[in-house]
Amino acid sequence: MNIYDQLLKLQVIEGAWEKWADYRSGVTEYIVVHCENKKEIALFGAGRCNDVDLKTLLAHFEKVILVDMDLEAMKAGIKYQGLQNESRIILEVADFVGISSDDYRQFADILVSKVREKGLATSLSELSQVALDALERLEAKIISVPLQFKLYANTVVIGIHSQLISMLDWIWQSILQTLGQEENSVRQRIMMMNTDVVKRFNQALLIGTQCRLIIGYEIERVGRHGAVQGAVQGVIDFKQRVARQEVDLLGFTQMEWPFAKQQGIIYHMGIFTLERI
């Protein structure tokens, strides 16, 4: 099995619906309170919807739109909440970056093939260059196609900025763990890509939002130093947009996200409301 597919399986948190109950309640309430226009709400990166109560949203909004690249995850999410026959829930498949599952698999295969040539004797400098060349090709693909979403009355994107291209780093770190090595140039390159990808995503979100945009990002992982990649770029970009008076900051709160509490993975989340000027 490709490394990408192995890592993808690890992203499914067993029992998340039950374990995230308080967090889900807080997120859902925040959305309802901070969206005045109740015509529709679009949830970007909805996935299995473990962090939102769809029945509560349907009680306040005329229509709930789930937007994600994983159609099967969205179907599983609405089925779990008993809403698979609800006509007011719309599922839309969309790519937020421009990198497909096959692109990730190819990135992993290129690295694995290089490692198989010499095994543990693999030259880290040569392997890093292979990775950097692959990243350059991926970046060229990303910027070659404009990113554009439909226009929605309200949009919500919570905990997604950190996931946009995180798989690239996870694949690279998996390779390094196999070799028992450490290397920073590839990670630094992915961080630079993250900055551009996040700005592009944010711009598309703003253009696609008619009224309110609710953004949630990981301020920090409890017990660990350092910013969460993707999330930190996201908040920096929006702070700059507020300073340039592109958007108004209307509200902010913090919540604890027990992502995988038994494994010690807990995030302090910052959630804020923006409105286009």
DASULTA-V807130 format. One record per residue. N is the residue number from 1. PSI is psi in radians with two decimals (* if undefined). Layout:
BEGIN
n->N psi->PSI
n->N psi->PSI
END
This chain:
BEGIN
n->1 psi->2.40
n->2 psi->2.56
n->3 psi->-0.70
n->4 psi->-0.83
n->5 psi->-0.61
n->6 psi->-0.79
n->7 psi->-0.59
n->8 psi->-0.68
n->9 psi->-0.56
n->10 psi->-0.26
n->11 psi->-0.21
n->12 psi->1.99
n->13 psi->2.00
n->14 psi->2.34
n->15 psi->0.33
n->16 psi->-0.65
n->17 psi->-0.81
n->18 psi->-0.73
n->19 psi->-0.41
n->20 psi->0.29
n->21 psi->-0.88
n->22 psi->-0.73
n->23 psi->-0.78
n->24 psi->-0.74
n->25 psi->-0.76
n->26 psi->-0.75
n->27 psi->-0.81
n->28 psi->-0.76
n->29 psi->-0.72
n->30 psi->-0.76
n->31 psi->-0.85
n->32 psi->-0.79
n->33 psi->-0.62
n->34 psi->0.12
n->35 psi->1.89
n->36 psi->-0.71
n->37 psi->2.01
n->38 psi->0.35
n->39 psi->-0.87
n->40 psi->2.77
n->41 psi->2.24
n->42 psi->2.14
n->43 psi->1.86
n->44 psi->2.39
n->45 psi->0.63
n->46 psi->-0.68
n->47 psi->-2.27
n->48 psi->0.08
n->49 psi->0.59
n->50 psi->-0.28
n->51 psi->0.14
n->52 psi->2.51
n->53 psi->1.80
n->54 psi->-0.60
n->55 psi->-0.69
n->56 psi->-0.74
n->57 psi->-0.69
n->58 psi->-0.41
n->59 psi->-0.26
n->60 psi->-0.42
n->61 psi->2.55
n->62 psi->-0.56
n->63 psi->2.45
n->64 psi->2.14
n->65 psi->2.16
n->66 psi->2.23
n->67 psi->2.08
n->68 psi->2.78
n->69 psi->-0.24
n->70 psi->1.63
n->71 psi->-0.70
n->72 psi->-0.61
n->73 psi->-0.74
n->74 psi->-0.73
n->75 psi->-0.73
n->76 psi->-0.66
n->77 psi->-0.82
n->78 psi->-0.53
n->79 psi->-0.72
n->80 psi->-0.60
n->81 psi->0.15
n->82 psi->0.54
n->83 psi->0.38
n->84 psi->-0.33
n->85 psi->0.21
n->86 psi->2.00
n->87 psi->-0.31
n->88 psi->0.00
n->89 psi->2.13
n->90 psi->2.30
n->91 psi->2.22
n->92 psi->2.25
n->93 psi->2.23
n->94 psi->2.56
n->95 psi->2.24
n->96 psi->-0.12
n->97 psi->-0.97
n->98 psi->0.20
n->99 psi->2.18
n->100 psi->2.96
n->101 psi->-0.67
n->102 psi->-0.57
n->103 psi->-0.75
n->104 psi->-0.74
n->105 psi->-0.72
n->106 psi->-0.72
n->107 psi->-0.78
n->108 psi->-0.75
n->109 psi->-0.69
n->110 psi->-0.77
n->111 psi->-0.75
n->112 psi->-0.73
n->113 psi->-0.70
n->114 psi->-0.72
n->115 psi->-0.64
n->116 psi->-0.37
n->117 psi->-0.73
n->118 psi->0.04
n->119 psi->-2.35
n->120 psi->-0.24
n->121 psi->0.13
n->122 psi->2.34
n->123 psi->2.10
n->124 psi->-0.60
n->125 psi->-0.72
n->126 psi->-0.73
n->127 psi->-0.71
n->128 psi->-0.70
n->129 psi->-0.66
n->130 psi->-0.75
n->131 psi->-0.76
n->132 psi->-0.68
n->133 psi->-0.71
n->134 psi->-0.69
n->135 psi->-0.65
n->136 psi->-0.71
n->137 psi->-0.70
n->138 psi->-0.72
n->139 psi->-0.69
n->140 psi->-0.65
n->141 psi->-0.72
n->142 psi->-0.85
n->143 psi->-0.14
n->144 psi->-0.35
n->145 psi->2.16
n->146 psi->2.53
n->147 psi->2.14
n->148 psi->2.33
n->149 psi->2.95
n->150 psi->2.95
n->151 psi->2.16
n->152 psi->2.65
n->153 psi->-0.85
n->154 psi->2.49
n->155 psi->2.56
n->156 psi->2.29
n->157 psi->1.87
n->158 psi->2.15
n->159 psi->0.37
n->160 psi->-0.58
n->161 psi->-0.63
n->162 psi->-0.22
n->163 psi->-0.13
n->164 psi->-0.92
n->165 psi->0.42
n->166 psi->-0.48
n->167 psi->-0.53
n->168 psi->-0.78
n->169 psi->-0.69
n->170 psi->-0.72
n->171 psi->-0.81
n->172 psi->-0.77
n->173 psi->-0.58
n->174 psi->-0.69
n->175 psi->-0.79
n->176 psi->-0.68
n->177 psi->-0.66
n->178 psi->-0.66
n->179 psi->-0.23
n->180 psi->0.62
n->181 psi->2.88
n->182 psi->2.56
n->183 psi->2.43
n->184 psi->-0.38
n->185 psi->-0.67
n->186 psi->-0.75
n->187 psi->-0.71
n->188 psi->-0.66
n->189 psi->-0.70
n->190 psi->-0.66
n->191 psi->-0.71
n->192 psi->-0.72
n->193 psi->-0.69
n->194 psi->-0.73
n->195 psi->-0.81
n->196 psi->-0.72
n->197 psi->-0.74
n->198 psi->-0.79
n->199 psi->-0.73
n->200 psi->-0.77
n->201 psi->-0.81
n->202 psi->-0.72
n->203 psi->-0.75
n->204 psi->-0.64
n->205 psi->-0.81
n->206 psi->-0.77
n->207 psi->-0.57
n->208 psi->0.14
n->209 psi->2.18
n->210 psi->-0.68
n->211 psi->-1.52
n->212 psi->2.50
n->213 psi->2.07
n->214 psi->2.10
n->215 psi->2.33
n->216 psi->2.35
n->217 psi->2.73
n->218 psi->1.91
n->219 psi->-0.76
n->220 psi->2.76
n->221 psi->2.20
n->222 psi->2.24
n->223 psi->0.05
n->224 psi->2.49
n->225 psi->2.69
n->226 psi->2.64
n->227 psi->2.72
n->228 psi->2.08
n->229 psi->2.50
n->230 psi->-0.90
n->231 psi->-0.80
n->232 psi->-0.67
n->233 psi->-0.63
n->234 psi->-0.82
n->235 psi->-0.62
n->236 psi->-0.77
n->237 psi->-0.76
n->238 psi->-0.59
n->239 psi->-0.68
n->240 psi->-0.64
n->241 psi->-0.64
n->242 psi->-0.76
n->243 psi->-0.59
n->244 psi->0.01
n->245 psi->0.61
n->246 psi->-0.54
n->247 psi->2.74
n->248 psi->2.43
n->249 psi->1.99
n->250 psi->-0.35
n->251 psi->2.72
n->252 psi->2.48
n->253 psi->2.93
n->254 psi->2.53
n->255 psi->2.79
n->256 psi->2.20
n->257 psi->1.88
n->258 psi->1.14
n->259 psi->-0.98
n->260 psi->1.28
n->261 psi->-0.65
n->262 psi->-0.48
n->263 psi->0.10
n->264 psi->0.37
n->265 psi->1.77
n->266 psi->2.41
n->267 psi->2.51
n->268 psi->2.06
n->269 psi->2.41
n->270 psi->2.17
n->271 psi->2.17
n->272 psi->2.77
n->273 psi->2.29
n->274 psi->2.68
n->275 psi->2.33
n->276 psi->2.44
n->277 psi->*
END
